[in-house]
Amino acid sequence: MSAADEQTGTAVPAQGEGTADSGPLLSFDREVVLEQLGGWRGMVDASLPTIAFVVANIWGGLRAGVWAALGLALVVFALRLIRRESIQQAVSGLFAVGVAVAIAAASGQARDFFVFGILRNAVIGVVLVASIPIRWPLVGVFAEFLAPSHLGTMAGQSFPSLRRRVVEATSDPQSAAGPSAATTPTDAEPDLHWREDRRMIRAYGWLTALWGGTFLVRVAVQGLLYQANQVALLGTTSLVLGLPVTAVAIAVTLWVIARLHRHRSAPPPPA
């Protein structure tokens, strides 16, 4: 029995131990992909141009806000290049800031800096919620791609340990290219597809609703402030409903997914 499941009594092989039938379990290294998409650093970097825009707009007007936001986005992009870090998040952030400042500059109204973000959140929220009734909850689709639940590779994991393994994997030169990289086996096929498991569908549905709700709440709050032309409050709510709310949603999502992995990797009850 794995040490991670002593309390539940569920026998889940530890990382790398495997089973007699399936061989060694694959370690969950796909979170490295998530880290390359930006991680916590990327979310903080994405917030900086908004802060710069709001502060500069208050002190120097729209033109100052536009140049401050665009300039800081370029600085973030340049720093990532210099440090040889992943630039995907920086590129998407630079694009979003560029569109936002272009809209604001064209209209001459500071509040229009937030139009692109409001529309983007609305589209994402609607798509997430719409995926639930058709039984393809998008959180489940992404989660099962990144960490197949039937392998149980996250059964005993918590978010800090995932972060630790990401750092180790990204800092180890052998993780990117080495003897084991070319011989990594493919994931085993599940006995039961996750969409055929009612518990999985229900849990992923709630998680998708959670994420969809966070996006739609941002749209509702910022839409009202946009109508009221409250630029400073638009920037404040963009930050408050951004990183802190996302952090809570990530923590809840990882906790639920770990429980689902224990459920899926548990041995069937005796006949």
Backbone torsions as a table, in degrees:
resi	resn	phi	psi	omega
1	MET	NA	137.0	179.4
2	SER	-70.2	146.9	179.7
3	ALA	-64.9	-26.1	-177.9
4	ALA	-69.5	-19.8	-176.0
5	ASP	-119.7	26.4	179.4
6	GLU	-63.2	-35.0	-176.5
7	GLN	-72.9	-34.6	-177.6
8	THR	-87.4	-19.4	-179.3
9	GLY	80.3	9.4	-179.5
10	THR	-90.9	128.7	-177.7
11	ALA	-85.4	106.8	176.6
12	VAL	-124.0	123.8	180.0
13	PRO	-59.1	142.8	177.3
14	ALA	-71.9	165.2	179.7
15	GLN	-55.5	123.9	175.7
16	GLY	87.2	-11.0	-178.6
17	GLU	-78.0	-46.2	177.7
18	GLY	74.5	-169.1	179.5
19	THR	-131.4	167.6	-179.0
20	ALA	-66.9	-30.0	-176.3
21	ASP	-84.3	-39.7	-170.7
22	SER	-101.7	-8.9	-176.5
23	GLY	79.4	-168.1	-176.6
24	PRO	-62.6	136.6	174.7
25	LEU	-71.0	143.8	175.7
26	LEU	-74.0	133.1	175.4
27	SER	-73.1	146.2	-175.6
28	PHE	-79.7	93.7	-178.1
29	ASP	-107.0	5.8	-178.9
30	ARG	-75.7	-13.4	174.8
31	GLU	-64.8	-17.4	173.9
32	VAL	-60.4	-34.9	176.9
33	VAL	-61.6	-42.8	178.8
34	LEU	-61.8	-40.0	178.9
35	GLU	-64.0	-38.1	179.5
36	GLN	-68.2	-21.3	177.1
37	LEU	-78.2	-7.7	175.5
38	GLY	140.0	-46.2	-178.3
39	GLY	62.8	-158.3	-179.6
40	TRP	-63.2	-39.2	179.7
41	ARG	-59.0	-41.1	-179.6
42	GLY	-64.6	-38.4	179.5
43	MET	-67.7	-37.2	177.0
44	VAL	-66.6	-45.5	179.4
45	ASP	-59.1	-37.7	-179.1
46	ALA	-67.3	-23.8	-179.1
47	SER	-82.2	-23.3	-173.2
48	LEU	-63.1	-44.6	179.5
49	PRO	-61.5	-33.9	177.6
50	THR	-64.9	-43.7	177.4
51	ILE	-60.3	-45.6	-179.3
52	ALA	-61.2	-41.6	-178.9
53	PHE	-63.6	-48.2	-176.7
54	VAL	-62.5	-48.0	-178.0
55	VAL	-64.3	-47.5	-178.3
56	ALA	-66.9	-34.9	178.9
57	ASN	-65.8	-37.6	178.7
58	ILE	-65.7	-42.1	-173.8
59	TRP	-88.3	-31.9	-173.8
60	GLY	-128.9	1.7	179.0
61	GLY	93.4	-177.1	-173.4
62	LEU	-62.6	-44.9	-177.4
63	ARG	-60.7	-43.1	178.5
64	ALA	-63.2	-40.4	178.8
65	GLY	-63.4	-42.5	179.7
66	VAL	-61.7	-47.3	-178.1
67	TRP	-69.6	-34.3	178.8
68	ALA	-66.0	-45.0	-179.4
69	ALA	-65.1	-46.6	-178.6
70	LEU	-66.8	-39.9	179.9
71	GLY	-64.6	-43.1	-179.7
72	LEU	-68.5	-35.9	176.5
73	ALA	-62.3	-39.1	177.9
74	LEU	-67.9	-37.2	177.7
75	VAL	-63.3	-44.5	178.5
76	VAL	-60.1	-43.7	179.3
77	PHE	-62.4	-44.4	-178.6
78	ALA	-65.6	-40.2	179.5
79	LEU	-63.3	-38.9	177.9
80	ARG	-66.0	-37.2	177.0
81	LEU	-64.9	-44.5	-178.4
82	ILE	-63.4	-40.5	-178.4
83	ARG	-83.6	-0.9	-178.9
84	ARG	56.5	42.6	176.4
85	GLU	-96.0	169.5	178.0
86	SER	-61.5	131.6	-176.9
87	ILE	-105.7	2.7	-176.5
88	GLN	-61.0	-45.6	178.9
89	GLN	-64.9	-39.7	-179.9
90	ALA	-65.6	-38.4	179.1
91	VAL	-65.5	-46.5	179.4
92	SER	-64.8	-37.7	177.5
93	GLY	-65.9	-41.3	178.5
94	LEU	-64.0	-39.6	177.6
95	PHE	-63.2	-46.2	-178.7
96	ALA	-62.9	-42.9	178.9
97	VAL	-65.1	-40.0	178.8
98	GLY	-60.7	-44.4	178.1
99	VAL	-65.1	-41.9	-178.0
100	ALA	-63.1	-46.6	-178.8
101	VAL	-69.9	-31.5	177.5
102	ALA	-64.8	-42.8	178.7
103	ILE	-64.4	-45.6	-179.3
104	ALA	-64.7	-41.6	179.9
105	ALA	-66.6	-37.2	-179.2
106	ALA	-69.7	-38.2	-177.9
107	SER	-85.4	-23.7	-177.5
108	GLY	78.2	12.2	-179.6
109	GLN	-120.5	129.3	-176.9
110	ALA	-64.5	-32.1	-177.5
111	ARG	-63.9	-23.8	-178.4
112	ASP	-72.2	-8.9	172.4
113	PHE	-58.6	-27.3	-174.9
114	PHE	-97.7	-0.1	-177.2
115	VAL	-62.7	-46.5	-177.4
116	PHE	-61.0	-43.2	179.2
117	GLY	-64.1	-39.2	178.9
118	ILE	-64.8	-45.4	179.7
119	LEU	-65.2	-40.0	179.0
120	ARG	-63.3	-45.1	178.3
121	ASN	-62.9	-37.7	179.5
122	ALA	-63.5	-44.6	-179.4
123	VAL	-64.4	-47.5	-179.4
124	ILE	-61.5	-44.8	-179.6
125	GLY	-61.7	-43.8	-179.6
126	VAL	-65.5	-42.8	179.6
127	VAL	-62.9	-42.7	179.0
128	LEU	-61.9	-49.5	-178.3
129	VAL	-64.8	-38.2	-178.9
130	ALA	-66.7	-22.6	-179.0
131	SER	-76.9	-13.9	-176.1
132	ILE	-73.5	-52.7	-177.3
133	PRO	-65.2	-21.9	178.4
134	ILE	-89.4	8.3	174.9
135	ARG	62.9	32.9	170.6
136	TRP	-128.5	58.5	-178.6
137	PRO	-57.0	124.3	-170.3
138	LEU	-66.1	-30.5	175.4
139	VAL	-60.7	-40.3	176.9
140	GLY	-64.8	-40.5	179.5
141	VAL	-60.6	-48.3	-179.9
142	PHE	-67.7	-42.8	-177.8
143	ALA	-63.6	-41.9	-178.3
144	GLU	-72.3	-25.0	173.8
145	PHE	-73.5	-43.1	-176.4
146	LEU	-78.6	-33.5	-177.9
147	ALA	-147.3	87.2	-178.7
148	PRO	-55.6	123.2	-171.8
149	SER	-69.3	-27.0	-177.3
150	HIS	-70.3	-14.9	176.8
151	LEU	-82.4	-18.1	178.2
152	GLY	66.2	21.9	-173.7
153	THR	-73.5	-13.2	176.5
154	MET	-110.5	11.2	-173.9
155	ALA	-58.8	-36.7	-178.0
156	GLY	-111.9	20.0	-173.6
157	GLN	-98.1	151.7	170.1
158	SER	-126.9	167.9	-173.9
159	PHE	-61.3	-43.3	178.8
160	PRO	-58.0	-40.1	-179.0
161	SER	-69.0	-33.0	175.9
162	LEU	-63.9	-43.1	179.3
163	ARG	-62.0	-40.2	-178.8
164	ARG	-63.6	-40.8	-179.3
165	ARG	-70.8	-32.0	175.7
166	VAL	-63.1	-46.0	-179.7
167	VAL	-61.6	-43.5	180.0
168	GLU	-63.0	-41.7	-177.3
169	ALA	-69.5	-39.8	-177.9
170	THR	-76.1	-24.2	-178.8
171	SER	-92.4	-12.3	-178.2
172	ASP	-90.4	113.1	-178.8
173	PRO	-61.6	-23.9	-179.3
174	GLN	-74.4	-16.9	-178.1
175	SER	-74.0	-27.0	-179.0
176	ALA	-87.7	-36.1	179.9
177	ALA	-149.2	120.2	-179.5
178	GLY	-172.7	-179.5	-177.3
179	PRO	-59.7	-34.8	-175.9
180	SER	-79.8	-18.5	-174.8
181	ALA	-64.9	-35.7	-176.4
182	ALA	-85.8	-10.7	-176.1
183	THR	-114.0	13.8	-180.0
184	THR	-66.0	125.0	-179.2
185	PRO	-72.4	158.0	178.2
186	THR	-80.2	159.0	-179.5
187	ASP	-65.1	141.9	176.4
188	ALA	-70.0	148.5	178.4
189	GLU	-74.5	140.6	-179.9
190	PRO	-72.8	148.8	173.6
191	ASP	-69.9	-33.1	-179.5
192	LEU	-134.1	123.4	179.5
193	HIS	-64.2	143.4	-174.2
194	TRP	-61.0	-27.8	179.9
195	ARG	-74.6	-12.6	176.3
196	GLU	-92.2	-2.0	179.2
197	ASP	-100.2	113.6	-175.6
198	ARG	-60.7	-37.1	180.0
199	ARG	-64.5	-40.5	179.6
200	MET	-65.2	-46.5	-179.7
201	ILE	-60.9	-43.3	-178.8
202	ARG	-64.7	-45.7	-178.4
203	ALA	-66.4	-45.0	179.1
204	TYR	-66.3	-31.2	176.1
205	GLY	-63.5	-43.9	178.2
206	TRP	-66.1	-39.7	178.0
207	LEU	-64.4	-40.4	177.9
208	THR	-64.8	-39.4	176.6
209	ALA	-63.8	-37.7	177.7
210	LEU	-60.6	-49.3	-179.2
211	TRP	-68.3	-42.0	177.4
212	GLY	-61.3	-39.9	179.3
213	GLY	-63.7	-38.6	179.4
214	THR	-63.0	-39.0	178.6
215	PHE	-69.1	-41.4	-177.1
216	LEU	-72.8	-31.4	174.7
217	VAL	-64.1	-41.5	176.5
218	ARG	-59.2	-42.7	-180.0
219	VAL	-62.1	-45.7	-177.8
220	ALA	-63.2	-48.3	-177.8
221	VAL	-66.1	-48.9	-177.6
222	GLN	-71.0	-29.0	175.9
223	GLY	-62.6	-42.2	177.8
224	LEU	-65.1	-43.3	179.7
225	LEU	-68.1	-32.2	176.5
226	TYR	-64.5	-44.4	178.6
227	GLN	-62.2	-34.1	-179.7
228	ALA	-84.5	-2.4	178.5
229	ASN	59.1	42.5	179.2
230	GLN	-99.8	85.2	-173.1
231	VAL	-65.2	-45.4	-178.5
232	ALA	-62.1	-42.3	179.2
233	LEU	-69.4	-32.1	175.3
234	LEU	-60.8	-43.6	178.2
235	GLY	-67.1	-39.6	-179.7
236	THR	-64.9	-47.3	-179.6
237	THR	-67.9	-30.3	176.8
238	SER	-62.2	-37.5	179.4
239	LEU	-78.4	-45.0	-176.9
240	VAL	-65.6	-41.4	179.8
241	LEU	-86.8	3.9	179.1
242	GLY	-94.1	-94.4	-173.3
243	LEU	-60.8	-48.5	-179.0
244	PRO	-60.8	-45.7	-179.4
245	VAL	-66.7	-39.8	177.6
246	THR	-62.6	-39.1	178.8
247	ALA	-61.3	-42.9	178.3
248	VAL	-64.5	-44.5	-179.3
249	ALA	-62.8	-38.8	178.4
250	ILE	-65.4	-43.9	-179.3
251	ALA	-61.6	-45.1	179.2
252	VAL	-63.9	-43.2	-178.4
253	THR	-61.7	-46.6	-179.5
254	LEU	-65.4	-37.2	178.4
255	TRP	-63.8	-45.6	-179.7
256	VAL	-66.0	-42.8	-178.9
257	ILE	-63.4	-38.5	177.7
258	ALA	-62.0	-40.6	177.1
259	ARG	-66.2	-38.6	177.9
260	LEU	-64.9	-35.5	178.1
261	HIS	-67.5	-36.9	175.3
262	ARG	-65.1	-38.5	178.7
263	HIS	-64.1	-43.0	-175.6
264	ARG	-76.0	-31.7	-175.5
265	SER	-91.1	-2.2	179.6
266	ALA	-70.4	144.4	179.4
267	PRO	-68.7	149.2	179.1
268	PRO	-63.3	148.6	179.7
269	PRO	-64.6	149.1	-179.9
270	PRO	-62.8	144.2	-177.7
271	ALA	-71.6	NA	NA
